Amino acid sequence: MAFSVLVVDDSPAMRGFIRRVMTLSGLEVETCLEAANGEEALQRLREQLVDVIITDINMPKMNGEEFLRRLETEGLARSIPTLVVSTDATKARILRMLSLGADGYMTKPFSPEALREELERVLGGRHV
Amino acid sequence: MSEQTLPCSAFAEDSDPAATLKRVGAAVLETMFFDEAVATRCDHGWIASAPSVRLTIAGSHCGEFLLSVSPEVARSIAPAFLGIDPEEISDSQKSQVLLELANILCGSVLSQLQPDSDLMLGAPEPIELDEPVHEALHQCFLLPEGMLSVSIRMCGAD
């Protein structure tokens, strides 16, 4: 079953890589929205809700930590699972993002198989 | 940088930082470009004309990360990374992918070398690098299209 996703990353190249990896994974992506930071992402979500969010951490204007806090305060965190993707694989960072409400954490880069497995887990088998 | 340069001893949490750089670098390159990357020795003569990127490292340690790629690799990585026909790739996309490659390589290697540290990476920036960085942890990789060089120089904190 197809699902919709919002990819949040300030690097257009990384957003392109994530799109490519999702395609290679065999996942059926119905809609792929994009945003360059948390602020843009919240705006996209006010226009259209998605099934899952994939977000970077280090971004201008509104970083991933603040974005997760805003998802919580705007009541979106419970209905939309969030997967954090970052180059930072330190324990402190991973624990901090999970404590802020992230449902999963992957370090860049990742294989199509790894992304599929993690998306299936955070979506709980609802859409994939 | 005014701090004392500590090329290898700064990686106190890793008993063999050179091996970690070789292993993590190869794994990252293969995952990003869906092709083999072989750690190799090189004479560095190609680096003088190579597109290069620099990231600063701050936090519990300071330092810098440098990436250089041969012109052939510079042309090939964006199509491989984005899955786009080489003829459709713009100069902007080539530049963005090179910056992103430096960001990912630096973050991945440092996360393995310093897993318990609190490091902040600066934004990657293109630079002209006339010669390899001295007193640095360094590794060259052979990709199907050419060469890639990674150097990390760490300094003690203030």
Interface residues (C-beta under 8 A of the other chain):
Chain A: S11 P12 A13 M14 G16 F17 R20 T23 L24 N58 S86 T87 D88 A89 T90 K91 A92 T107 K108 P109 F110 S111
Chain B: V28 T31 M32 A78 F81 L82 G83 I84 Q93 Q96 V97 L99 E100 N103 I104 C106 G107 S108 S111 Q112 Q114 P115 D116 S117 D118 L119 L121
